[in-house]
Amino acid sequence: MTTHPHASPAANAAPLADGPKDRLPVLMLGAVGVVFGDIGTSPLYALKESFIGPHPLAVDRLHIFGVLSLIFWSLMLIVTVKYVLVAMRAHNRGEGGSFALLALVSRHLGASRWSGTLVVLGVLAASMFYGDAMLTPAISVLSAVEGLTVVEAGLQPLVLPIAVVILVALFLIQSGGTARVGALFGPIVLVYFATLATLGVANIAAHSEILGVINPYWAFEFFRYDTQLAFLAMGSVFLAVTGAETLYADMGHFGRKAVGLSWLTLAYPCLMLNYMGQGALLLGTPAAVENPFYLMAPEWARLPLVFIATAATIIASQAVISGAFSVTHQAIQLGFLPRLRTLHTSEKAAGQIYIPAINWGLLAMVLVLVLGFGESTRLASAYGISVVGTMLITTLMLGFLVFKVWRWNRWLASGTIGLFLLVDGTYFASNITKIPDGGWFPLAVAAVLFTVLTSWSTGRRLMRAALEEASVPLPVFIKSVAGSAHRVRNTAVFMSASPDDVPPALLHNLKHNQVLHERVLILTVQVEDVPYADPGARLEVHDAGHGFYRVVLHYGFMEDVDVPRELASLDCIGGPFDMMTASFFLGRQKLLASPDKPGMALWRERLFAWMSRSSESAMEFFKIPTNRVVELGSQMQI
């Protein structure tokens, strides 16, 4: 299985689709809590960074109106048109996100000259997502806590320690699951959005002319007045759109209708009212540009606003951490990462997963970012480039979809994808200018992870090719040993990448123990390019004769593999399957990097060998009881 990526907080939960109408309000509330946390916290820093970021702007009428007009139309074109109206139609059996989109396009195109390009795009999108997963908690929590300095300037020394404590606590609770806390997400973010709108309306009342920013004339006028500065400002304006990809990625958990309606009726209006309110404040008080979000509120309300904003940023961070677990889970299933220890934190929701290695790795990098950059303004320079990169990749994959799969009218497809490429490409070009100021960080993270993902995928392919070279076809093997090998009671299960070849563990067992079990199952776990496999077609059994059976388990890339659970229903192998009398034989290859064999660079072969040694055992990954497993080792050069 070689298809690929961004994902969602509740990775494996069955898709909810749009659901009955009476459930729509519940789904919308859930969507508000999970989907809009990231984009909802952008008002804390987006407008401020546009004026006092790496390329400062004069706080005057033209620039205020120009920046706000860019924000309004960016949200309209990128979020409403691209994601809500187009991308969310491109679902893979209810699921959205880069992984699902890649699998959807790959399934329809099959093996074509574009397959390699699609996989590279998908892996690149996944790599960039991890940079976003590190930066979102750092910038959002830090920008919220910085509100304390607006309340009392003397609290400045406490900002970093408080932000660090909040972030450490957030990562510490991951192992216990977030189901209980998650029930509060929707109401808290709802209160937060209501606060955004209220503050916005209160400030708009003093300068109602700010409503004119919806006229695109101001964006064009900004570019006409100072094209270079307007182009550079787009790097900061883009911060208002970060989190848009989450709408598409989390579609499967709440349904397209719930996510789309929540955006159009709640999130978008509340965000724009707040941005306009900040603009109205700057028209009357240009000095408020140092922190317009908090200075919008009356003095007595600023401390409560810090608490509300901090709660919202914690929720936004939780969503992206859960998303990192989800992307990792999918990457493992699709063969782009080695097996990692994965724990389930909820008996009811399959999507509530926890991956310790990812959790602690993210925490370490988030703390490096917070302590290294020190303040949200400096972090903002690093933020955005990985997000816009992911958006650009999504547009390219949508291009494959509308031209090759949906086969839209050529003019309509060209116009739609051309518009998206123009917008995303312009923002990407503008964000590139932030590389010296911190934008290098997410690009470096993406480069390292792209190397890791592709090295593992290529290494697996080389290893499988080496195994296939030395493999024996199952029918030939059965014919040669069926009448001569000594048979013993009970059932032996041999895991195999291919149901048609003899697993190395079976050959080793016969060579050293010189026996065959009464029933031999050649078990292959096959991950399909769909989120969820049909439960009715999960188990595929073929009688190969002489007590040999080929068994194939089909899973979707968002599902967990549980071999004992599936085999328990097996009753067509000459009798029922009994776990207590079955033995599972697993092969464990010790990989040796070799400069003599073509394939990968020697250092990548060593990386692959190290990852293979560090991966979780197949026994734990497939949930096979330890007392039923026999491991047989061998060496292999790659």
C-alpha positions in Angstrom: 0.0 0.0 0.0 1.6 3.2 -1.1 -0.7 6.1 -0.8 -0.8 9.1 1.4 -1.6 12.4 4.1 -3.1 16.2 7.2 -5.4 14.7 9.5 -7.7 15.2 12.3 -7.9 15.2 16.0 -10.1 12.1 16.3 -8.2 10.0 13.9 -10.0 6.6 13.8 -13.5 7.4 14.8 -16.0 6.3 12.2 -17.1 9.2 10.0 -20.3 10.9 11.1 -21.2 12.2 7.6 -23.9 14.9 7.7 -26.3 13.0 9.9 -30.0 13.6 10.6 -31.2 17.2 10.9 -31.9 16.9 14.7 -28.2 16.1 15.2 -27.0 19.0 13.2 -26.8 21.5 16.1 -24.8 19.0 18.2 -22.4 18.4 15.3 -22.1 22.1 14.7 -21.2 22.6 18.4 -18.6 19.9 18.2 -17.2 21.4 15.0 -16.9 24.8 16.8 -14.9 23.3 19.6 -12.5 21.2 17.5 -12.3 22.7 14.0 -12.2 26.5 14.5 -9.8 26.7 17.5 -6.7 27.4 15.4 -8.3 29.9 13.0 -10.3 31.4 15.8 -7.3 32.4 17.8 -5.7 34.3 14.8 -7.2 37.7 15.9 -4.8 37.6 18.9 -1.8 38.3 16.6 -2.7 38.6 12.9 -3.6 42.3 12.6 -0.9 43.3 15.1 1.8 41.5 13.1 0.6 43.1 9.9 1.5 46.5 11.3 4.5 45.9 13.6 5.9 42.6 12.2 9.1 42.3 10.0 7.7 44.9 7.6 6.0 47.6 9.6 3.1 49.6 8.1 2.0 53.2 8.9 -1.1 53.0 11.1 -3.3 55.2 8.9 -6.6 54.9 7.2 -5.3 53.5 3.9 -3.2 50.7 5.5 -5.9 49.8 8.1 -8.6 49.5 5.4 -6.2 47.8 3.0 -5.0 45.1 5.4 -8.6 44.4 6.7 -9.8 44.1 3.1 -7.1 41.6 2.4 -8.1 39.6 5.5 -11.8 39.7 4.5 -11.2 38.5 1.0 -8.5 36.0 1.9 -11.0 34.3 4.3 -13.6 34.5 1.6 -11.5 33.0 -1.2 -9.4 30.5 0.8 -11.8 29.3 3.5 -15.2 29.8 2.0 -14.7 29.2 -1.7 -11.7 26.8 -1.7 -12.4 24.7 1.3 -16.1 24.9 2.1 -17.4 25.0 -1.5 -14.8 22.9 -3.4 -12.4 20.9 -1.2 -15.0 19.6 1.1 -16.7 18.0 -1.8 -13.5 16.0 -2.4 -14.0 13.5 0.5 -12.8 10.0 0.6 -15.9 8.1 1.9 -16.7 11.0 4.3 -13.1 11.7 5.3 -11.1 14.8 4.3 -7.5 16.0 4.7 -4.4 15.5 2.6 -4.1 11.8 3.3 -7.7 11.2 2.3 -7.4 13.4 -0.8 -4.2 11.7 -2.0 -5.8 8.2 -1.5 -8.9 9.3 -3.3 -7.0 10.6 -6.3 -4.6 7.7 -6.4 -7.5 5.2 -6.3 -9.1 6.7 -9.4 -5.9 7.3 -11.3 -4.3 3.9 -10.4 -0.8 3.3 -11.6 0.0 6.2 -13.9 2.8 8.6 -14.6 1.4 10.9 -12.0 1.5 8.4 -9.1 5.0 9.3 -8.0 4.3 13.0 -8.1 1.1 12.5 -6.0 2.9 10.5 -3.4 5.7 13.1 -3.1 3.1 15.9 -2.7 1.3 13.9 0.0 4.4 13.1 1.9 5.5 16.8 1.7 2.1 17.9 3.0 2.4 15.6 6.0 6.0 16.8 6.7 4.9 20.4 6.7 2.0 19.6 9.0 4.4 18.7 11.8 6.0 22.1 11.6 2.5 23.6 12.0 1.8 21.2 15.0 4.9 22.6 16.7 4.3 26.3 16.0 0.5 26.5 16.7 0.7 25.7 20.5 3.8 27.9 20.9 2.5 31.1 19.2 -1.2 30.8 20.3 -0.5 30.2 24.0 2.3 32.7 24.1 0.2 35.4 22.4 -2.7 34.8 24.8 -0.5 35.0 28.0 1.1 38.2 26.7 -2.2 39.8 27.4 -1.1 40.0 31.0 1.3 42.8 30.0 -1.6 44.8 28.8 -3.3 44.4 32.1 -0.1 45.2 34.1 3.2 45.9 32.4 5.1 44.7 35.4 3.9 41.1 34.7 6.2 40.8 31.7 8.8 38.5 33.4 6.0 36.0 34.2 4.8 35.6 30.6 7.4 32.9 29.6 7.2 30.9 32.8 3.3 30.8 32.7 3.3 29.9 29.0 5.8 27.1 29.6 3.8 25.7 32.6 0.5 25.7 30.5 2.2 23.9 27.6 3.9 21.3 29.7 0.6 20.6 31.5 -1.2 20.3 28.2 1.2 17.7 26.9 1.2 15.8 30.3 -2.6 15.3 30.2 -2.5 13.7 26.8 -1.8 10.2 28.1 -5.0 10.3 30.2 -7.1 11.1 27.2 -9.1 14.3 26.5 -12.7 12.9 26.3 -13.8 14.6 29.5 -12.1 17.9 28.7 -13.3 17.7 25.1 -16.9 17.9 26.2 -16.2 21.5 27.3 -14.4 22.5 24.1 -17.6 23.5 22.1 -19.1 25.7 24.9 -15.8 27.4 25.7 -15.0 28.2 22.1 -18.6 29.4 21.6 -18.2 31.8 24.5 -14.9 32.9 23.0 -16.5 33.6 19.6 -19.3 35.5 21.3 -16.6 37.6 23.1 -14.9 38.3 19.7 -18.1 39.5 18.2 -19.1 41.6 21.2 -15.8 43.4 21.4 -15.9 43.9 17.7 -19.4 45.5 17.6 -18.6 47.7 20.6 -15.6 49.2 18.8 -17.2 49.4 15.3 -20.0 51.5 16.8 -17.4 54.3 17.3 -16.1 54.1 13.7 -18.8 52.5 11.6 -17.0 53.4 8.4 -14.7 50.5 9.0 -17.5 48.2 7.6 -16.4 49.5 4.2 -13.4 47.1 4.2 -15.5 44.5 2.6 -15.1 46.5 -0.6 -12.1 45.0 -2.5 -11.3 48.5 -3.7 -9.2 49.0 -0.5 -7.1 45.9 -1.1 -6.4 47.1 -4.7 -5.7 50.6 -3.5 -3.2 49.3 -0.9 -1.3 47.5 -3.7 -1.5 50.5 -6.0 -0.1 52.8 -3.4 2.8 50.6 -2.4 3.0 47.3 -4.2 6.2 46.1 -2.6 5.0 46.8 1.0 1.6 45.3 0.3 3.2 42.1 -1.0 5.4 41.8 2.0 2.4 42.5 4.3 0.6 39.5 2.9 3.0 37.3 4.9 1.5 38.7 8.1 -2.1 38.9 6.7 -1.9 35.2 6.0 -1.8 34.6 9.8 -5.6 35.3 9.7 -6.1 32.2 7.5 -3.9 29.7 9.4 -6.1 26.8 10.6 -8.3 26.8 7.4 -6.9 23.3 6.4 -8.5 22.0 9.6 -12.0 22.5 8.2 -11.2 20.0 5.5 -9.2 17.6 7.7 -11.9 17.3 10.3 -14.9 17.1 8.0 -15.2 13.3 8.5 -16.0 13.7 12.3 -18.7 16.3 12.0 -19.9 16.2 8.4 -19.5 18.7 5.6 -22.8 20.4 6.4 -22.1 21.0 10.1 -18.6 22.3 9.4 -19.7 24.5 6.5 -22.7 26.0 8.3 -20.6 26.6 11.5 -18.1 28.5 9.4 -20.6 30.6 7.5 -23.0 31.4 10.3 -20.7 31.7 13.3 -16.9 31.6 12.9 -16.5 33.8 9.8 -18.9 36.6 11.0 -17.5 36.6 14.5 -13.9 36.7 13.2 -14.6 39.6 10.8 -16.5 41.6 13.4 -13.5 41.3 15.7 -11.0 42.3 13.0 -13.1 45.2 12.0 -13.4 46.2 15.7 -9.6 46.1 15.9 -9.4 48.3 12.8 -12.0 50.8 14.3 -9.8 51.0 17.4 -6.7 51.8 15.4 -8.6 54.5 13.4 -9.2 56.3 16.7 -6.1 55.2 18.7 -3.2 54.3 16.4 -1.0 53.6 19.5 -3.2 50.6 20.3 -1.3 48.8 17.5 1.0 47.3 20.2 -1.8 44.8 21.1 -5.2 45.8 19.5 -6.9 42.5 20.5 -6.7 43.2 24.3 -6.9 47.0 24.1 -10.3 46.6 22.4 -11.7 45.6 25.8 -12.4 48.1 28.6 -9.7 47.9 31.3 -11.9 46.0 33.8 -12.5 43.2 31.2 -8.9 42.6 30.1 -7.9 40.1 32.7 -11.0 37.9 32.1 -10.3 38.3 28.4 -6.8 36.8 29.0 -8.4 33.8 30.7 -10.9 33.3 27.9 -8.3 33.7 25.1 -5.9 31.4 26.9 -8.6 28.7 27.2 -9.3 29.0 23.5 -5.6 28.7 22.6 -5.2 25.6 24.8 -8.2 24.1 22.8 -6.6 25.1 19.5 -3.3 23.5 20.7 -5.1 20.3 21.8 -6.7 20.0 18.3 -3.4 20.2 16.6 -1.7 17.8 19.0 -4.5 15.2 18.4 -4.1 15.9 14.7 -0.4 15.0 15.0 -1.3 11.7 16.6 -3.8 11.1 13.7 -1.4 12.0 10.9 1.3 9.7 12.5 -1.2 6.8 12.8 -2.2 7.2 9.2 1.5 7.4 8.1 2.2 4.2 10.0 -0.7 2.4 8.3 0.3 3.6 4.9 3.9 2.5 5.3 5.6 5.9 5.7 6.7 5.5 9.3 7.8 2.5 11.4 5.4 1.0 14.0 5.1 3.3 17.0 3.6 2.5 20.4 0.0 3.7 20.2 -2.4 3.8 23.2 -6.1 4.2 23.2 -7.4 6.6 25.8 -11.1 5.9 25.3 -13.1 2.7 25.2 -15.9 4.4 23.3 -14.1 6.6 20.7 -11.6 4.7 18.6 -10.1 8.0 17.5 -8.9 8.9 21.0 -5.3 7.8 20.6 -2.0 8.7 22.2 1.4 8.2 20.8 4.1 8.8 23.4 7.0 9.3 21.0 5.1 12.0 19.1 3.8 13.7 22.3 7.2 14.1 23.9 8.9 15.0 20.7 6.4 17.8 20.1 6.7 19.1 23.6 10.5 19.3 23.3 10.2 21.3 20.1 7.4 23.6 21.4 9.5 24.5 24.4 12.6 25.1 22.2 10.4 27.5 20.1 8.9 29.3 23.1 12.2 29.8 24.9 14.2 30.4 21.7 12.0 33.0 20.1 10.7 34.4 23.4 7.7 36.4 22.2 4.8 35.9 19.8 5.9 38.6 17.4 9.2 36.8 16.7 7.4 33.5 16.4 4.9 34.9 13.9 7.8 35.2 11.4 8.3 31.4 11.6 4.5 30.7 11.5 2.6 30.5 8.2 5.1 29.2 5.7 4.4 25.5 6.5 0.6 26.2 6.5 0.6 27.9 3.1 2.8 25.2 1.8 0.2 22.6 2.8 -2.5 24.7 1.2 -0.6 25.0 -2.0 -0.1 21.2 -2.1 -3.9 20.7 -1.5 -4.6 23.0 -4.5 -2.3 20.9 -6.7 -4.0 17.7 -5.7 -7.4 19.3 -6.2 -6.1 20.1 -9.7 -5.5 16.4 -10.4 -9.0 15.7 -9.0 -11.0 18.2 -11.0 -9.1 17.5 -14.3 -8.5 13.8 -14.1 -11.2 12.4 -11.9 -14.2 14.7 -11.8 -13.4 15.8 -15.4 -14.9 19.3 -15.0 -15.4 21.5 -18.0 -11.8 22.6 -18.9 -12.5 26.3 -18.6 -14.3 26.0 -15.3 -11.5 23.7 -13.9 -8.8 26.0 -15.2 -10.4 29.1 -13.8 -11.1 27.6 -10.4 -7.7 25.9 -9.9 -6.0 28.9 -11.5 -7.6 31.3 -8.9 -6.6 29.0 -6.0 -3.0 28.8 -7.3 -2.8 32.5 -7.8 -3.9 33.2 -4.2 -1.9 30.4 -2.6 1.1 31.1 -4.8 1.1 34.8 -3.9 0.9 34.0 -0.2 3.6 31.4 -0.5 5.9 33.9 -2.3 5.2 36.5 0.4 5.9 34.0 3.2 9.2 33.0 1.7 10.5 36.5 2.6 10.1 35.4 6.3 12.7 32.6 6.0 15.6 34.7 7.5 13.4 35.8 10.4 12.4 32.3 11.5 10.6 30.8 8.5 13.6 28.5 8.1 12.5 26.5 11.1 9.3 24.9 9.7 11.1 24.3 6.4 14.0 22.6 8.2 11.5 20.4 10.2 9.7 19.5 6.9 13.0 18.6 5.2 14.0 16.3 8.0 10.6 14.6 8.2 10.4 14.3 4.4 13.7 12.5 4.5 12.5 10.2 7.3 9.2 9.4 5.6 10.7 8.7 2.2 13.6 6.8 3.6 11.3 4.4 5.5 9.0 4.0 2.5 11.9 3.4 0.1 13.6 1.1 2.6 10.4 -1.0 3.0 10.2 -1.3 -0.8 13.8 -2.5 -1.0 13.4 -4.9 1.8 10.3 -6.4 0.2 12.0 -6.7 -3.1 14.9 -8.6 -1.4 12.4 -10.9 0.3 10.6 -11.5 -2.9 13.9 -12.5 -4.6 14.4 -15.2 -2.1 10.7 -16.2 -1.7 9.1 -19.4 -2.7 5.6 -19.5 -4.2 3.2 -21.0 -1.7 1.8 -23.7 -4.1 5.3 -24.9 -4.9 6.2 -25.1 -1.2 3.0 -26.9 -0.3 3.6 -29.5 -3.0 7.1 -30.1 -1.9 6.5 -30.5 1.8 2.9 -31.6 2.2 3.7 -35.3 2.1 7.1 -35.3 3.8 7.1 -32.9 6.7 6.1 -34.1 10.1 2.8 -32.5 11.2 2.0 -31.6 14.8 -1.3 -30.6 16.4 -3.0 -27.2 16.5 -2.7 -24.0 14.4 0.3 -21.9 13.4 -0.1 -18.4 12.1 2.7 -16.9 10.0 2.6 -13.1 9.2 3.4 -12.4 5.6 3.6 -9.2 3.4 2.3 -11.3 0.5 -0.4 -14.0 0.7 1.1 -15.8 -2.3 4.6 -16.4 -1.0 6.0 -18.4 1.8 7.0 -16.2 4.8 10.7 -16.4 5.8 9.6 -17.3 9.4 7.9 -20.4 8.0 11.0 -21.5 6.1 13.1 -20.9 9.2 10.7 -22.8 11.4 10.7 -25.8 9.1 14.5 -25.7 8.7 15.2 -25.6 12.5 12.3 -27.4 14.1 11.5 -29.8 11.1 7.8 -29.8 11.7 4.6 -28.2 10.3 1.4 -27.6 12.3 -1.8 -29.4 11.4 -3.2 -26.1 10.2 -1.0 -23.3 8.8 -2.4 -19.8 8.2 -0.5 -17.4 6.0 -1.8 -14.1 7.4 -1.5 -10.8 5.5 -2.7 -7.5 6.8 -3.6 -5.2 3.9 -4.3 -1.5 4.4 -6.5 -0.1 1.6 -6.6 3.4 0.2 -9.9 4.2 2.0 -10.3 5.5 5.5 -12.5 2.6 6.6 -12.7 -0.9 5.1 -16.1 -2.6 4.7 -16.5 -4.6 7.9 -18.4 -7.3 5.9 -15.4 -7.8 3.7 -12.7 -7.6 6.5 -11.8 -11.2 6.4 -10.7 -13.0 3.2 -9.9 -16.8 3.4 -8.5 -19.1 0.7 -8.0 -22.8 1.2 -4.6 -23.6 -0.3 -4.9 -27.3 0.4 -3.1 -29.8 2.7 -4.0 -27.7 5.8 -2.7 -24.4 4.4 -4.9 -21.3 4.3 -4.2 -17.9 3.0 -6.0 -15.3 5.2 -6.1 -11.6 4.3 -7.4 -8.9 6.7 -8.5 -5.7 5.1 -8.2 -2.4 7.0 -8.7 1.3 6.1 -5.8 3.7 6.8 -7.6 5.3 9.7 -8.4 2.0 11.5 -6.5 0.0 14.1 -5.3 -3.5 13.4 -6.5 -6.1 15.9 -5.6 -9.6 14.6 -7.0 -11.7 17.5 -10.4 -10.0 17.3 -10.7 -10.7 13.6 -9.4 -14.3 13.7 -11.8 -15.1 16.5 -14.6 -15.2 13.9 -12.7 -17.6 11.7 -14.5 -20.9 11.3 -13.7 -22.1 7.8 -10.3 -23.6 8.4 -11.4 -27.1 9.2 -12.8 -25.9 12.5 -13.1 -22.8 14.7 -9.9 -20.7 15.4 -8.8 -21.2 19.0 -6.4 -18.4 20.3 -5.4 -20.6 23.2 -3.9 -23.3 21.0 -2.6 -21.2 18.2 1.0 -20.1 17.8 2.0 -16.9 16.0 5.4 -17.0 14.2 6.9 -13.6 13.5 10.0 -12.9 11.5 12.4 -10.2 12.7 15.0 -9.1 10.3 18.2 -7.5 11.4 19.0 -5.0 8.6 22.6 -4.3 7.5 23.3 -1.3 5.5 25.5 -2.3 2.5 27.3 0.1 0.0 27.4 -2.8 -2.5 23.7 -2.9 -3.1 21.9 -0.2 -5.2 18.8 1.5 -3.8 19.5 4.3 -1.2 22.5 6.3 -0.1 24.4 4.5 2.7 23.4 7.0 5.3 19.7 6.6 4.4 20.1 2.8 4.7 21.5 3.2 8.1 18.7 5.6 9.0 16.2 2.9 7.8 18.0 0.2 9.8 17.9 2.3 13.0 14.2 3.1 12.6 13.5 -0.6 12.0 15.3 -1.5 15.3 13.5 1.2 17.2 10.0 0.4 15.9 7.4 -1.3 18.1 7.3 -5.1 17.7 4.7 -6.6 15.3 3.4 -8.6 18.3 2.3 -5.4 20.1 1.2 -3.6 17.0 -1.1 -6.4 15.9 -2.3 -6.9 19.5 -1.1 -10.5 19.6 -0.8 -12.0 23.1 2.8 -12.3 24.2 2.4 -15.9 25.3 1.3 -17.0 21.8 4.3 -15.6 19.9 7.5 -17.1 18.6 10.0 -14.7 17.0 12.5 -16.0 14.5 15.4 -13.7 13.6 17.5 -13.4 10.5 19.9 -10.9 8.9 19.4 -9.0 5.6 21.5 -6.7 3.6 19.7 -3.7 2.0 
